[in-house]
């Protein structure tokens, strides 16, 4: 009965070309593999938020959280609902079953929010909103903007209208979010005593501001030949302009907004602040697209920063606050050095015991071939280079040489019995081929349960176990084809 290795031993040229092709395909696939900190897992989790300024936690829970929870609880596939109510805000976390499509879940959440609107208070400033929660979508780069001459609100305006939009156009960037300040706004602090003395209600102030700051058409002139439309755009942008708004006029007396309120130039949200190097700062949080290479994406954004400095006022400094690629770069470099050192050490160990160069090369060459084949299969499977896949590659290095060493040792036993190298390789491969196959299958079986683990941990370790499986299978193929072919044709008696 012919062995599994015999066709490859009898065709050294074809086997060599297949080995070279495997290595080239793996090298190309390695360059196309995305780089990330953890495997790309679509965590089916959504957070719903709603606000009602001035409402205490009890009121928020009963009037806002409860109606939302009733509608959200009707969505299929929810494992857990957790709500938290505080002063003026409510946050509801929805954890869906693993395997639930997050985009379809988001549509169901939006439908549930729309269905609950009839039960919610009518004085909510904005409709409830939701966002997908994904730990893998954490910012990969945080850029800080500081200035000794400009206010944070002015820096925020530059960051939001210029810098964030340009960064969002960089290939691989998923989103650029501005935080740490807010858009400039005018804040009006009413004086209840002055309002009571003037006999003015707060609604009167509100209506006066709306009427004075209206934007729209005023009217139109229609002639027999031409027509003209009149429009007004008296939009106010500064506190000085708002102070002169007339709230009440009676008997020749005018009550202005400045008489009953303190009007200030401020920001829309005064509770958002950031600091960098002991200075108020505006932060730009940059996330990557799901299938993007994090290192390439961050490098492209960093290369863009000098260009952005020419588009912003001279007093604004751009600095890197956080870069998550530092540890990823270090892990990749360490793994590359580890794999190189492993190949050398394997060849040294084999040479010490065999004391011949050909079997040493036959054993050592199995490591890069097995890893190249693993990278090719990872690319086909849609995996990435991350901490778990790198750990799998580090673990599998010890496995990928076992089969080759066992094959070489059995061939040398036949050589010691007086056989020629070619016959020793044929017989050795026939004797040990199915043993190598059974060993590899048993190793694969040991890691198979990890592939079917449930939950988020199972999703994370699935890539780890499959990477190990790929490496074991490729190393088995190499040990049954390339290794005996090298020993058969290049070992000298």
C-alpha positions in Angstrom: 0.0 0.0 0.0 1.4 3.4 -1.0 2.1 6.0 1.7 0.6 9.5 1.8 4.0 10.9 1.1 5.1 8.8 -1.8 3.7 11.0 -4.6 5.5 14.0 -3.2 8.8 12.1 -2.7 8.7 10.9 -6.3 8.1 14.5 -7.6 10.6 16.7 -5.9 10.3 19.6 -8.4 6.5 19.8 -8.0 6.7 19.5 -4.2 9.3 22.3 -4.1 7.2 24.6 -6.2 4.2 23.9 -4.0 6.2 24.7 -0.9 7.5 28.0 -2.5 3.9 28.8 -3.5 2.6 28.2 0.0 5.3 30.5 1.5 4.6 33.3 -1.0 0.9 33.1 -0.5 1.3 33.2 3.2 3.7 36.2 3.0 1.3 38.1 0.9 -1.6 37.2 3.2 0.3 38.4 6.2 0.6 41.9 4.7 -3.1 42.0 4.1 -4.2 40.8 7.6 -5.7 43.6 9.6 -4.1 44.4 12.9 -6.2 45.0 16.1 -5.9 44.6 19.9 -8.6 41.9 20.1 -10.6 39.8 17.6 -13.3 41.6 15.7 -16.4 40.6 17.5 -19.8 42.3 17.0 -21.0 42.5 20.6 -24.8 42.6 20.5 -25.2 45.3 23.1 -27.1 48.6 22.8 -27.5 51.5 25.2 -30.6 53.8 25.2 -30.4 57.2 26.7 -33.0 59.9 27.5 -33.0 63.2 29.4 -35.5 65.4 31.2 -33.7 68.3 32.8 -34.7 68.9 36.4 -36.4 65.6 37.0 -35.1 63.6 40.1 -34.2 59.9 39.8 -37.5 58.7 41.0 -39.5 60.7 38.4 -37.0 59.7 35.7 -37.5 56.0 36.6 -41.3 56.1 36.6 -42.0 58.5 33.7 -39.2 57.8 31.3 -37.4 54.5 32.1 -40.5 52.5 32.8 -42.3 53.2 29.5 -39.1 52.6 27.5 -38.4 49.3 29.4 -41.9 48.0 28.6 -41.5 48.5 24.9 -37.9 47.4 24.8 -38.7 44.3 26.7 -41.0 43.1 23.8 -37.9 42.8 21.5 -37.0 39.2 20.8 -33.5 37.9 21.8 -32.8 40.1 24.8 -30.8 38.4 27.5 -30.7 41.3 30.0 -32.1 44.8 30.5 -30.4 47.1 33.0 -31.5 50.7 33.6 -30.0 53.5 35.7 -31.8 56.7 36.5 -30.1 59.8 37.8 -30.9 63.5 38.0 -32.3 64.4 34.6 -31.0 61.4 32.7 -31.9 57.7 32.2 -29.7 55.0 30.7 -30.9 51.6 29.6 -28.5 48.8 28.6 -29.7 46.0 26.4 -27.7 42.8 26.2 -28.8 40.6 23.3 -28.1 36.9 22.8 -24.8 36.1 21.1 -25.4 35.6 17.4 -28.1 38.3 17.2 -27.5 40.6 14.3 -26.7 43.9 15.8 -28.0 45.9 12.9 -31.4 44.2 13.0 -31.4 44.6 16.8 -30.8 48.4 16.3 -33.8 48.6 14.0 -36.0 46.8 16.6 -34.8 49.2 19.3 -35.6 52.2 17.2 -39.1 50.8 16.5 -39.6 50.2 20.3 -38.5 53.8 21.1 -41.0 55.1 18.5 -43.8 53.0 20.0 -43.1 54.4 23.5 -43.3 58.1 22.5 -47.0 58.2 23.3 -46.3 57.1 26.9 -43.3 59.5 27.5 -43.6 63.0 28.9 -44.1 65.7 26.3 -41.5 68.0 27.8 -38.5 65.9 26.8 -36.0 68.3 25.1 -34.9 65.6 22.7 -36.2 62.2 21.7 -34.5 59.1 23.3 -31.5 57.9 21.4 -29.4 54.8 21.3 -25.9 53.7 20.3 -24.2 50.4 19.8 -21.8 49.4 22.6 -18.7 47.6 21.4 -15.5 47.3 23.5 -13.6 46.6 20.2 -14.7 50.1 19.0 -12.7 52.0 21.6 -10.7 54.9 20.3 -7.4 53.9 18.8 -6.0 57.4 18.9 -6.9 60.5 20.9 -5.7 63.9 19.7 -5.6 66.9 22.1 -6.0 70.5 21.0 -4.7 73.2 23.3 -4.2 77.0 23.1 -3.0 79.8 25.4 -4.9 82.4 23.5 -8.2 80.8 22.5 -11.2 79.7 24.6 -12.0 75.9 24.6 -15.4 76.7 22.9 -13.5 78.4 20.0 -11.1 75.5 19.7 -14.1 73.1 19.8 -15.7 74.9 16.8 -12.4 74.6 14.8 -12.1 70.9 15.8 -15.7 70.1 14.9 -16.0 71.9 11.6 -12.5 71.4 10.2 -10.3 68.8 11.9 -12.8 66.0 12.7 -14.3 66.1 9.2 -10.9 65.9 7.6 -9.8 63.0 9.8 -13.0 61.1 9.1 -12.0 61.0 5.4 -8.8 59.1 6.2 -9.0 55.5 4.9 -9.7 53.1 7.8 -11.1 55.8 10.2 -14.6 54.8 11.4 -15.5 58.0 13.4 -13.8 61.1 14.7 -15.7 62.4 17.8 -15.0 65.8 19.4 -15.3 66.1 23.2 -13.9 68.1 26.2 -15.9 71.2 25.3 -18.9 72.2 23.2 -20.1 74.6 20.7 -20.3 78.3 21.7 -23.7 79.3 23.1 -25.4 82.0 25.0 -26.6 81.1 28.5 -29.5 83.1 30.1 -29.8 82.9 33.9 -33.2 84.4 34.9 -33.6 86.4 38.0 -36.9 85.4 39.7 -37.0 88.5 41.8 -36.6 90.8 38.8 -39.2 88.9 36.9 -41.8 89.1 39.7 -41.2 92.9 40.1 -41.7 93.5 36.4 -44.7 91.1 36.2 -43.1 88.9 33.6 -43.5 85.2 33.4 -40.7 82.9 32.1 -42.8 82.0 29.1 -42.9 85.6 28.2 -39.1 85.7 28.1 -39.0 82.5 26.0 -41.5 83.9 23.5 -39.6 87.2 23.2 -36.3 85.4 22.5 -37.9 83.2 19.9 -39.6 86.1 18.1 -36.4 88.2 18.2 -34.3 85.4 16.9 -36.6 84.2 14.1 -35.2 83.1 10.8 -37.5 82.9 7.7 -39.3 84.8 5.0 -41.0 88.1 5.9 -43.1 88.6 2.8 -43.1 89.2 -0.9 -43.8 91.9 -3.4 -45.6 90.8 -6.6 -45.6 93.1 -9.6 -46.8 92.7 -13.1 -43.3 92.0 -14.4 -41.1 91.2 -11.4 -41.6 89.6 -7.9 -39.4 90.0 -4.9 -39.3 87.9 -1.7 -38.1 89.5 1.5 -36.3 87.5 4.1 -34.9 88.3 7.5 -31.9 86.6 9.2 -31.5 88.5 12.5 -29.8 85.5 14.1 -28.1 86.5 17.3 -24.8 84.8 18.3 -23.4 86.8 21.2 -24.6 87.7 24.7 -24.4 91.4 23.9 -27.0 91.0 21.2 -29.4 89.0 23.4 -29.2 91.6 26.3 -31.0 94.2 24.2 -34.1 92.0 23.5 -37.2 93.8 24.7 -39.3 91.5 26.9 -42.0 94.0 27.8 -43.1 97.5 26.7 -45.8 99.4 28.6 -46.5 103.2 28.9 -43.2 104.1 27.3 -41.2 101.8 29.6 -39.1 99.0 28.2 -37.9 95.9 30.0 -34.9 94.4 28.4 -33.6 90.9 28.9 -30.5 92.3 30.7 -32.9 93.8 33.3 -34.3 90.4 34.4 -31.5 87.9 33.6 -27.8 87.5 33.5 -26.7 86.8 29.9 -23.4 85.1 29.4 -21.2 83.9 26.5 -20.7 80.2 27.3 -21.1 76.8 25.7 -24.0 74.4 25.2 -22.7 72.0 27.8 -20.7 73.4 30.7 -20.2 70.0 32.3 -17.7 68.7 29.6 -14.1 69.5 30.2 -10.7 68.0 29.4 -7.2 68.8 30.3 -3.8 68.2 28.7 -0.5 69.3 30.2 -2.3 71.4 32.7 -4.2 73.3 30.0 -7.9 73.1 29.0 -8.1 71.0 25.9 -10.5 69.7 23.3 -10.1 66.0 22.5 -10.8 64.2 19.2 -11.5 60.5 19.7 -10.7 58.4 16.6 -12.0 54.9 16.1 -11.2 52.6 13.3 -13.4 50.7 10.9 -14.1 47.1 11.8 -11.9 45.5 9.1 -9.2 48.2 9.0 -5.6 47.7 10.0 -5.2 49.8 13.2 -1.5 50.5 12.7 -1.9 51.7 9.1 -4.9 53.8 10.2 -3.1 55.5 13.0 0.0 56.1 10.8 -2.2 57.8 8.2 -3.8 60.1 10.8 -0.4 61.0 12.3 0.8 61.8 8.8 -2.1 64.1 8.3 -1.5 66.2 11.5 1.2 68.5 10.0 -1.3 69.3 7.1 -4.1 70.1 9.6 -1.8 72.6 11.5 -1.9 74.8 8.4 -5.7 74.9 8.4 -6.2 76.0 12.0 -5.4 79.3 13.9 -1.7 79.7 14.8 -2.3 79.6 18.5 -3.7 76.0 18.5 -1.4 73.1 19.3 -2.1 69.6 18.2 -0.7 66.8 20.4 -1.1 63.0 20.7 -2.8 62.2 24.0 -3.2 58.4 23.6 -2.1 55.9 21.0 -3.3 52.3 21.5 -1.0 51.0 18.8 2.1 51.1 21.0 1.4 47.7 22.7 0.1 46.2 19.4 3.3 47.2 17.6 5.4 45.8 20.4 3.5 42.5 20.4 3.9 42.1 16.6 7.6 42.9 16.8 8.1 40.5 19.7 6.3 37.7 17.8 8.4 38.3 14.7 11.6 38.0 16.8 10.2 35.0 18.7 9.4 33.1 15.4 12.8 33.9 14.0 14.5 32.7 17.2 12.4 29.6 17.2 13.5 28.6 13.7 17.1 29.1 14.7 16.8 27.1 18.0 14.9 24.3 16.3 17.6 23.9 13.7 20.3 24.0 16.4 18.7 21.3 18.5 18.2 19.1 15.5 21.7 19.7 14.3 23.1 18.8 17.8 21.4 15.4 17.8 21.6 14.6 14.0 24.8 16.4 13.2 23.8 16.7 9.5 22.8 19.9 7.7 20.1 18.4 5.4 17.7 17.0 8.1 18.4 20.2 10.1 17.1 22.3 7.2 14.2 19.9 6.6 13.0 20.3 10.2 13.7 24.1 10.3 11.9 24.8 7.1 8.7 23.4 8.5 8.3 26.4 10.8 8.1 29.2 8.3 6.1 27.0 5.9 3.6 26.1 8.6 3.3 29.7 9.8 2.9 31.0 6.2 0.1 28.5 5.5 -1.5 29.5 8.8 -1.5 33.2 7.8 -3.1 32.3 4.5 -5.9 30.4 6.2 -6.3 33.3 8.7 -6.8 35.7 5.8 -9.3 33.4 4.1 -11.2 33.1 7.4 -11.3 36.9 7.9 -9.1 36.9 11.1 -6.8 39.6 12.2 -3.4 39.9 13.9 -4.3 40.5 17.5 -3.2 39.5 21.0 -5.1 36.2 20.9 -4.0 35.1 17.4 -0.4 36.1 18.3 -0.7 34.0 21.4 -1.9 31.1 19.3 1.0 31.4 16.9 3.4 31.5 19.9 1.8 28.3 21.3 1.7 26.5 17.9 5.5 27.0 17.3 6.2 24.0 19.5 3.6 21.9 17.6 4.7 22.6 14.0 8.1 21.0 14.4 7.0 17.9 16.3 5.7 16.1 13.2 8.8 16.9 11.1 11.2 15.7 13.9 9.3 12.5 14.3 9.4 11.9 10.5 13.1 12.6 10.3 13.9 10.4 13.3 12.1 7.4 11.7 14.0 7.9 8.4 17.3 7.9 10.2 16.4 4.7 11.9 16.0 3.1 8.5 19.3 4.6 7.4 21.0 3.0 10.3 19.6 -0.3 9.2 21.6 0.1 5.9 18.9 1.4 3.6 19.6 4.1 0.9 18.2 7.6 1.7 15.5 7.4 -1.0 14.2 4.0 0.2 14.6 5.1 3.8 12.4 8.1 3.2 9.8 6.1 1.4 9.6 3.4 4.0 9.9 5.9 6.9 7.0 8.0 5.6 4.9 4.9 5.0 5.6 3.6 8.6 5.0 6.8 10.4 2.6 8.7 8.1 -0.7 7.6 9.6 0.8 8.0 13.1 1.6 11.7 12.3 -1.9 12.0 10.9 -3.5 10.6 14.1 -1.3 12.8 16.3 -2.4 15.9 14.5 -6.0 14.9 14.5 -5.9 14.3 18.3 -4.3 17.8 18.8 -7.1 19.4 16.7 -9.7 17.5 18.7 -8.2 18.9 21.9 -8.9 22.4 20.7 -12.2 21.8 19.1 -14.3 22.4 22.2 -13.0 26.0 22.3 -14.5 26.7 18.9 -18.0 25.9 20.2 -17.8 27.9 23.4 -20.8 30.1 24.0 -20.9 33.7 25.1 -18.5 36.6 24.5 -15.5 34.7 25.9 -16.2 31.9 23.4 -16.4 34.4 20.5 -13.0 35.8 21.5 -11.3 32.4 21.9 -12.7 31.0 18.7 -10.1 32.8 16.7 -7.4 31.5 19.1 -8.5 27.9 18.7 -9.0 28.1 15.0 -5.6 29.6 14.5 -4.0 26.8 16.4 -6.0 24.3 14.3 -4.8 25.9 11.1 -1.2 25.7 12.2 -1.4 22.0 13.3 -3.1 21.0 10.0 -0.6 22.9 7.8 2.4 21.5 9.8 1.0 18.0 9.3 0.8 18.5 5.5 4.4 19.9 5.4 5.8 17.0 7.5 4.1 14.5 5.1 5.2 16.2 1.9 8.2 18.5 2.1 10.1 17.0 4.9 10.4 13.4 3.5 11.1 14.8 0.0 14.1 16.8 1.3 15.4 13.8 3.2 15.0 11.5 0.2 16.8 13.6 -2.3 19.3 15.6 -0.4 20.6 13.3 2.4 24.0 11.8 1.4 25.0 8.4 2.7 
